[in-house]
Amino acid sequence: MSKPEIRKDYFKDDYVIIAPNRARRPLETKVAAAVLEDNKICHFCPDNFHGETITYQDNGYNNEWEIVAVINKFAALNLNNNSAYGQTEVIIETRRHGMDINDFSVEHIVRVLNAYINRYTALRSMDGIKHVVIFKNEGGKAGASIAHTHSQVYALPILPAKIENEAKAYAKYRLEHDNCPYCDIIKLEAERPRVIWQDDNVFVLSPYASDSPYGAWLMPKRHIRLISELTHSEKESFATAMRLVLGTLDKYGIAYNYFVENAVNDEDYHMHIKLAPRPNVWAGLELGTGVIINPIPPEYAARIYRDHVAIQNEPRF
């Protein structure tokens, strides 16, 4: 692909501009990507882990916690604050400082997914909570403020407009086509160049109208609504896929966010994980219109993930 192209999302009214040549534009402003320095105190390391309110604990094999969820001490939401009601938790994914999630074994990532499931299930049942989001910020440009690998869970008293709009678009597609759009996307893309990886359980795709350079969707092939419905085998497949895609981003030093997307209430949905790498900076068009310019064609991104090509001479991308 050599010329820019406007692309529309599979079923939402969202547009992106795929502009390969934009990756070569001058970029003079450096974005701080630093997180906590290794020579400073890390409060997620066991020696400095004091006074935390623990909500979940996985002791692994040595009777010491290996994965633990705690209430965020610097939370934007609080159950005792009617003006900003809710709960925010941090899931510390390992005792060991300096690891990334892609460094974990498949079995350990399955245990992280089990922590996600426990906290999601518990928080979505709380009074006054309308939406629970599980996400990870990895790298300074993705919003990470602590280097020790962790994820976060937010229990919100509101349904964010972005989530509501996708639910409406999903329901509209379902009504018009009598099928799940994500199931249809898997069928549509199965033999196309945007496929990154798949096995019997999980399909990984660089979506046609990706709004992130190297964006990827990790979707179960079985139609399920919630992360809590994953079988052990499906969790292992997700863990394998996560090691692949996140390991690729780690190889090139690209910060990222990912989000676990579930059904909001009891409606039909197809749960999945959306990966949003953050090598670029949104500017006026993106912030002013919501139309994203993506300098990396998804077809090329899929080749990177499949290790068919390497990123050359473009440390930003």
N, C-alpha and C positions, 0 to 999 in steps of 0.2 A: 504494500500500500504506500503510494507516494504523495497522493493529494489528500487534503483535509476532507472529512466526510461528517455530515450531521447524522446522528443515529438516535433512534427512539428506543426506549426500554421495551422489553418484550410485551408487557401489558399495562404498565403505568404511563402516565402522560409526562414522562421525564425525558429530557433530551440532553445529549452530550455532543461535543465536537471532538472527533478524533483527529488530531493534528500532529502527525509525526515530525514535521520539520520544527515544531515549536520546542522540541527537546534540545535543539541546537542554539536557541536564542541566548544572548548574554544574560548572565544572572550575577549582579554585582553585590546584592545584599545577602550576607550570610545569615542563616537562621541558626540560633543557638540550639544545639542538639544534646548538650550535656545534661546528664542526670547526676545523681549523688556520686561524688568521688569515692573511690575505694578506701581512701585513708580517713574518711569521716565515719561517724557512727551510723550504722545501719540498724534501725529499730526493728527490722524484720528478721535479723539474725538471732538465733537462740540465746546468745549471751546477753543481748540487749532487750530481750522480749519480756517486758514487765508490765503488770497492771492492765493487761488487755482483757476485754470482754469477749470471751471465746463463744462462738455460736456453733462451730463444727470442728471436729478434730479427727484426723486419721493418723493413728499411731504407727502404721506400717508394721515392721517386724521387730523393732527393738524397744518397744514400750515408751518411745519418745515421739512427740508429734513430728510428722513428716509433711503433712498438709493440714493447714488450719485456717479457719475463717474467723475474723474478728470484726467487731463494730469499728468503723472508721472514727478515730479520735478527732479528726478535723472535718467532720461530716457537714455537707451542705443541708442535709435533712435530719430531722430528729423527731422521735415519737412524742416528745414532750413539747414540741413547738407547733402550735396550730397554724402559724403563718408559713411554715415550711415543714409540713408533716411528712414523715416517711422514714426510711432506714437505709443507710449505706454501709456496706460491708466490704472488707478486703479479704480475698482468698490468697494466702501465701502458699505458693505451689511447692516449695521445698525448703528445707532447712539450710541448704547449701547456697552460699552467696556466689554470684558470678555465672550461674547457669541460665540458659534460655530454655523455653519450653520445648524447643526442637532438640535440645540435648537429652531430654528425658527418654526413657524406654517407653515402648507402647503401653506396657502395663502401668507405668506411672502416670501417663497421660490419661488412661482410663480412670485412674483414681482421681485425677483432677476433674474429669467430667462428672464423676460421682459427687464430688464436692459441689459442682455447679448445680446438679440435680437436687441435692439436699437443700441448698439455700434457696433455689428457685421455688421449690415446692413449699417450703416453710413460709417464705415471704409473701407469695401470691395469695396465701390463705389468711393473711392478716387483715383485720378490719380497716376499711378506709383506703386500701391499696388497690389501684386500678391497673398498674402495669409494673412488671419487673424486668429489668434489662441486665443481662450479663455481658460484660465486655472486658477487653484487655487493651491497654496502652503499652506499646513496646517502643522505647526510644524517645528522646527529648522532643522531636518534631511531632510525635504522636500524643504528647501530653504526659508522658511518664515523668514523675518527679523523684522516684526511688528506683535505684538500679536493681534491687533484689526482685526477681521475677514474681509477679502477682497479677491477679485479675480482680475485678470489682463487680459488685452486684448492687443495683439501685432499686429500691422499692418506692414507686412514685404514687402520689395521690391523684395524679392526672393521667390522661391518655394523650401522649404527645401527638401533635398534628401529623407528623411524618408517619407514625405508626398507624394512625386512624386512616390516613389517605391510602396507604398500601392495602389495608384491610378492605376498604371500599373498592379499590381497583381489583383486588383479588376476587371479591364477591361478584363484581360485575362480569369479570371474565368467566367465572364459574357458571354464572347464570346464562351467559351467551353461548358458551362452548360445552357446557355440561361436563367439564373436566377441570382438574387442578392445573393452573398455569405452570407450576414448577414441574409437575409430572410431564406436561407437554414440552417444556424446555429440555428436559432430559432426553426425550425422544427426538426432538428437533435437532439437538446438537450432537447426538451420539456419534455421528460419522464426520463431524465438521472439525476444522483445524483449531477450534478454541477449547477442545477437550484437553485437560491437564493430566488427569489420572482417574481411574475408576477400578473398582472391583465388584464383587457380587452385591455389596451393600451400599456403597457410596460413590457419588459422581461429582467430580471436581471440574469446574468450568471457569474459564476467563470470559465473563459475559459479553455479549455482543455490543452493548452500550455501556461499558464499564465507566463509572465516574471516578475511578481511581487508577493511576498507572499501576499495572500488575495486579489489579483487582481480581478477586477469585471468590467463587461461591462453592461451599461444600454442602452437598445435598444428599440426604438418604434416598436411596432408590425406592424404599418402601414409603408409602404415604402415611406419615405420622404427624400429629399436631404439635407435640411437645418433646423437649429433650428428655423428659422423664420416661418416655415411651421407647427409648432406644434399648435394643437388646445388648447383651455383652459383646456379641460378635460385631454389631454395628458400631459400638464404642471403639472396639479395636480398629475397625476400618477408619473411623474418624481420626483416631490417634495416628495411624499410619499416614493418612493424608496431611494431617497437621505437621508432622515431622518433615514431610516433603516440601510443602509450600513455605512454611515458616523457616525451614532450614535454608531454602533458596534466598529468602529475603535477608536472613542473617549473614549469609555468604557475601552479599553485596552491601551490607551495612544499611539497609533500608528500614526505616521506622514503619510501624504499622499499628492499626487498630483492628480488632475483630469484634463482632457482635453476634450473640446467639439470638436468633429470631424465632419466637414461638407464637402460637395462637394467643390472642389477647384474653378471650374468655372461653366460651364453649363452642365458638364457631369453628367451621372447617378451616384448616390451614395446612401448610407443609413446612415443618420446621427446617431450619438450615443455619449455617454459619456464613456470614458475609465478612470477607477480609478486605480491608481498605488500607493499602500501603500509602505512605505519606512522604514520597520523595520530593514533591513539588509544593508550591505555596499558592493558595488561591489569591486571585487579584480582583480587580474591579468588576469584570464581567461575571465571575462566579458569585461574588458577594452581592452584586447588584441585581442579578437576574435569576440565579440558581442554575443557569446553564453552565455546565462544567466543560473546560477544555482539558482533554486527556492526551498527552503527547505520546503515549505508548499504545499502539494498536493491540487489542486483545489477542489477535492471532499471533503477534510477535511475543506477547507476554506468555502465552501458553507454550511457545517454543522454549523460552527461557526456563520455565518450570520443568519442562520435559528434558531439560539439559541438552537440547539440540543446538543451541547457540549460547554464546556468552555475552554479557554486557561489556562492550568495548569502549574505553576512553570516555565514558560518561559516568563519573562517580555520583552525580546527582540522580541519575536514572538507571 
